[in-house]
Amino acid sequence: MLSVILVVLCCSCSQLGSGKQRFSASFLDLFDTASTVIAYDTSESDFNEHYEQFYQKLAEYDKLYDIYNSYDGMNNLCTLNSEAKDGPVKVDERIIDLLEYCKYVYELSNGKTNVCFGSVLSLWHDCREHAEADPETATLPDMKELEDAAEHTSFDSLVIDRENSTVYFADPQLKLDVGAVAKGFAVQEVCEWAKNNIWTSAAISIGGNVCTFGFKEDDGKTPWNIGIENPDEKSDDYLVNVHISDLSVVTSGNYQRYFMVDGKKYCHIIDPDTLMPGDYVISVSVICDDSALGDALSTTLFNMSVEDGKNMIESMDGVEAVWVDKEYNTIYSSGFENYIED
């Protein structure tokens, strides 16, 4: 299930007064998540051609930002994690763009979202994979190992040279994990390309990172209707439906990717202050005009109290959020309800 759901999903095309039709396509093989593209195009063949172009561009980012797999003829983030400790590694400009944006996010979040936290996150990743393979023997990472790993997470050790397009790890034990930023960054980049080159109206969900541009009926007036999933398993309804255009919605939560140890849930979002999974809220969703920012902020806010998170959001222009606390109460930032449908 997606954290943010395209309510307007359709299984067939529909003819519009503009002469364009609505088409949709789904895939599961990029960014390790379920994804859907809805767009308006002049014909099915044109949509298929444009969809293939969109897919291939997103696939390039998927490979570039992969920290687990390497690919022939490409220096990606996996390459950096294995080789950048030995000296500067030449990389694609899109990796430089991402890492510079990650530095901005690190400063914006006061260190709450740090892509240099890979040495810590890898310990949690290993425990989560072990738990999935053998739930009966699931364990937590050793705190001493986590604390030792946390000594090698300084952003100052990440040396980015844009002029020469190289990256170097000054700390040989530094590891990158860009999961809090990369998907949103890639979605924003590819959606901007799609908006400028192939479609006038589209709603694109990459694992719950929803990016919209244009309008639902390609009519210049009807916003997209986006449903935010309710983390309460006892509810059959969406948490809320929002009407947006040229905006993104991104959710972070503890109810999809987690493992159990001694009857307690441990999610995949790790608080850098405690080295443990965030335990402030169940979910937080962000609306803003940039999917990369939404991705980063939803992670940042998940690791903050609602009060501190609201203070952060209220200090930013054009950003709204909704939280679900541990008692399943829904809390809105001051302007979020402006997007809720009547």
C-alpha positions in Angstrom: 0.0 0.0 0.0 1.2 3.5 -0.7 1.3 6.1 2.0 -0.1 8.6 -0.4 -2.7 7.3 -2.9 -3.8 8.7 -6.2 -7.5 8.7 -5.7 -8.1 9.4 -9.4 -6.6 6.1 -10.6 -8.3 4.7 -13.6 -8.0 1.4 -15.5 -8.8 2.8 -18.9 -8.5 6.1 -20.7 -11.2 8.8 -20.8 -11.8 11.4 -23.5 -11.7 15.0 -22.5 -13.0 18.2 -24.1 -9.4 19.3 -24.7 -9.0 16.4 -27.1 -6.6 14.7 -24.7 -7.2 11.4 -22.9 -6.3 10.3 -19.4 -4.0 7.2 -19.3 -2.3 5.4 -16.4 0.6 3.0 -16.0 2.1 1.3 -13.0 5.5 -0.4 -12.2 7.2 -2.0 -9.2 10.9 -2.2 -10.2 12.3 1.3 -9.5 13.3 2.7 -6.1 12.1 -0.6 -4.6 8.5 0.5 -4.5 5.1 0.5 -6.1 4.6 3.4 -8.5 1.9 4.9 -10.7 1.8 7.5 -13.5 -1.4 9.2 -14.5 -1.1 11.7 -17.4 -3.2 13.3 -20.2 -2.0 12.7 -23.7 -3.3 12.9 -27.3 -3.4 9.2 -27.9 -2.5 5.9 -26.3 0.5 5.5 -28.6 1.8 9.0 -27.6 1.2 8.2 -24.0 3.1 4.9 -24.3 6.0 6.7 -26.0 6.1 9.5 -23.4 5.7 7.1 -20.5 8.7 5.0 -21.7 10.8 8.2 -21.9 9.7 9.1 -18.3 10.4 5.6 -17.1 13.9 5.5 -18.6 14.8 8.8 -17.1 13.7 7.7 -13.6 15.5 4.4 -14.1 18.7 6.4 -14.6 18.3 8.1 -11.2 17.4 4.7 -9.6 20.8 3.3 -10.7 22.8 6.4 -9.9 21.3 6.7 -6.4 21.5 2.9 -5.6 23.7 2.3 -2.5 23.4 -1.5 -2.6 24.2 -2.4 -6.3 26.9 -1.3 -8.8 26.4 -1.2 -12.5 28.8 -1.6 -15.4 30.1 1.7 -16.8 28.7 3.8 -14.0 30.1 5.3 -10.8 27.0 5.4 -8.5 26.5 5.8 -4.8 27.4 2.2 -4.2 30.7 2.9 -6.0 31.3 5.8 -3.6 30.6 3.7 -0.5 33.2 1.2 -1.6 35.9 3.5 -3.3 35.6 7.1 -2.2 37.6 6.4 1.0 40.7 5.7 -1.2 40.5 9.0 -3.2 38.2 11.3 -5.2 35.8 9.4 -7.4 34.5 10.9 -10.7 30.7 10.8 -10.7 27.7 12.0 -12.8 26.7 15.6 -12.2 23.3 14.3 -10.9 25.1 12.8 -7.9 26.8 16.1 -7.2 23.4 17.8 -7.4 21.9 15.3 -5.0 24.7 15.5 -2.5 24.8 19.3 -2.5 21.0 19.2 -1.9 21.6 16.8 0.9 24.0 19.3 2.5 21.2 21.9 2.3 18.8 19.5 4.0 21.3 18.6 6.7 21.6 22.3 7.6 17.9 23.0 7.3 17.1 20.1 9.6 19.9 20.9 12.1 21.3 17.4 11.4 18.1 15.5 11.8 18.3 14.3 8.2 21.9 13.3 7.5 22.8 11.2 4.5 26.2 10.5 6.0 24.5 8.3 8.6 25.0 5.1 6.5 27.3 3.4 9.0 24.5 3.5 11.6 21.6 2.8 9.2 23.4 -0.3 7.8 23.3 -1.9 11.2 19.6 -1.4 11.4 19.2 -2.5 7.8 21.0 -5.8 8.6 18.8 -6.5 11.6 15.6 -5.7 9.6 16.7 -8.1 6.9 17.5 -10.8 9.4 14.1 -10.3 11.1 12.3 -10.6 7.7 14.2 -13.9 7.1 13.8 -15.3 10.6 11.3 -13.4 12.8 11.8 -15.8 15.7 15.4 -14.8 16.2 15.0 -11.0 15.4 17.3 -8.8 17.5 18.3 -5.1 17.7 21.6 -3.7 16.8 24.1 -3.5 19.7 24.1 0.0 21.2 27.9 0.1 21.5 28.2 -0.8 17.8 25.7 2.0 17.0 27.6 4.5 19.0 30.9 3.5 17.4 29.3 3.8 14.0 27.9 7.2 14.9 31.4 8.5 15.3 31.8 8.3 11.5 28.8 10.3 10.3 30.2 13.8 10.0 29.0 15.7 6.9 32.4 17.5 7.0 34.0 14.2 6.0 32.0 14.3 2.7 34.2 16.2 0.2 32.2 17.4 -2.8 34.2 18.9 -5.7 31.7 20.3 -8.2 34.3 21.7 -10.6 35.9 18.3 -11.0 32.7 16.4 -10.4 34.3 14.2 -7.8 33.4 12.9 -4.3 35.9 11.9 -1.5 35.3 10.5 1.9 37.9 12.0 4.3 36.7 9.5 6.9 37.3 6.0 5.5 34.5 4.6 7.6 31.9 7.1 6.3 28.9 5.5 4.4 26.2 7.2 2.5 22.5 6.3 2.9 20.3 8.7 0.9 17.0 7.1 1.5 15.5 10.1 3.2 16.1 12.4 0.2 17.0 10.6 -3.1 13.6 9.3 -4.1 12.0 12.7 -3.7 14.9 14.4 -5.4 14.7 12.1 -8.4 10.9 12.4 -8.6 11.2 16.2 -8.6 13.8 16.2 -11.3 12.0 13.8 -13.6 8.6 15.5 -13.1 10.1 18.9 -13.9 11.5 17.3 -17.1 8.1 15.7 -17.9 6.3 19.0 -17.3 8.6 20.9 -19.7 8.7 18.2 -22.4 5.9 15.7 -22.7 2.8 16.3 -20.5 0.8 19.3 -19.5 -1.1 17.6 -16.6 0.0 14.5 -14.6 0.0 13.0 -11.1 2.9 10.7 -10.4 3.3 8.6 -7.3 6.6 6.9 -6.7 6.2 4.9 -3.6 3.9 7.5 -2.0 6.0 10.5 -3.1 3.2 12.2 -5.1 4.1 15.0 -7.5 1.4 16.8 -9.5 1.4 19.4 -12.2 -1.4 20.8 -14.3 -5.0 19.7 -13.5 -7.0 16.6 -13.0 -9.1 17.0 -16.2 -6.4 18.9 -18.0 -8.9 21.7 -17.9 -7.0 24.4 -16.1 -9.3 24.5 -13.1 -9.8 21.1 -11.4 -7.2 20.2 -8.8 -5.9 16.7 -8.4 -7.6 14.7 -5.6 -4.9 12.9 -3.5 -5.8 10.6 -0.6 -3.4 10.3 2.3 -3.5 6.8 3.8 -4.7 6.4 7.3 -2.1 4.6 9.5 -4.9 3.3 11.7 -5.5 -0.2 10.4 -9.0 -0.2 11.9 -10.1 2.6 9.6 -11.3 1.9 6.0 -11.1 5.6 5.1 -8.3 7.8 4.0 -6.8 10.0 6.7 -7.7 13.0 4.5 -8.2 13.9 0.9 -6.4 16.9 -0.4 -6.9 19.0 -3.6 -3.6 20.2 -5.1 -2.1 21.3 -8.3 1.6 21.8 -9.0 2.4 20.6 -5.5 3.7 17.4 -3.9 2.6 15.3 -1.0 5.0 13.1 0.8 4.5 10.8 3.9 6.8 9.2 6.4 5.4 6.7 8.9 6.2 3.7 11.1 3.4 1.4 9.8 4.8 -0.1 6.6 8.6 -0.8 6.9 9.3 -2.2 10.3 10.3 -5.3 12.2 9.3 -6.8 15.6 11.4 -7.7 18.5 9.8 -9.1 21.7 6.5 -7.8 20.6 7.6 -4.2 19.9 7.7 -2.5 16.5 10.9 -0.9 15.2 10.5 1.2 12.1 13.1 2.1 9.5 13.4 5.8 10.3 16.2 6.3 12.7 16.6 9.3 15.0 20.2 10.5 14.9 19.9 11.8 18.4 19.0 8.4 20.0 20.3 6.1 17.2 16.9 4.3 17.6 13.7 4.5 15.5 11.8 7.7 15.8 9.1 7.4 18.5 7.3 10.8 18.4 4.4 10.1 15.9 2.9 7.4 13.7 3.0 9.4 10.5 3.6 12.9 9.1 2.6 14.1 5.6 4.0 17.3 4.0 2.5 19.4 1.2 4.9 21.7 -0.7 5.9 22.6 -4.2 9.0 20.4 -4.2 9.0 16.6 -3.8 12.6 16.6 -2.7 11.9 19.1 0.1 8.8 17.2 1.0 10.7 13.9 1.3 13.4 15.4 3.4 10.9 17.3 5.7 8.7 14.3 6.3 11.7 12.4 7.6 12.9 15.4 9.6 9.5 15.9 11.2 9.0 12.3 12.0 12.0 12.6 14.3 10.7 15.6 16.1 7.9 16.3 18.6 4.7 17.6 17.0 5.2 20.9 18.8 8.8 21.3 17.5 7.7 20.2 14.1 4.8 22.7 13.9 7.2 25.5 14.9 9.5 24.5 12.0 6.7 24.3 9.5 5.1 27.6 10.6 8.5 29.2 10.0 8.5 28.1 6.3 6.6 29.6 3.4 4.5 27.4 1.2 4.8 24.3 3.4 2.1 22.5 5.4 1.9 19.3 7.3 -0.4 16.9 9.0 0.7 14.6 11.9 -0.9 11.4 13.4 0.3 11.1 16.9 0.7 7.9 18.9 -2.9 8.1 20.1 -4.1 8.5 16.5 -5.0 12.1 16.9 -4.7 14.2 13.7 -2.9 17.5 14.0 -2.7 20.1 11.2 -0.4 23.0 10.6 -2.1 26.3 10.3 -2.7 26.2 6.6 -3.1 22.5 5.8 -6.9 22.5 6.0 -7.0 24.9 3.0 -6.2 21.8 0.9 -8.8 19.5 2.3 -11.8 18.9 0.1 -15.2 20.0 1.3 
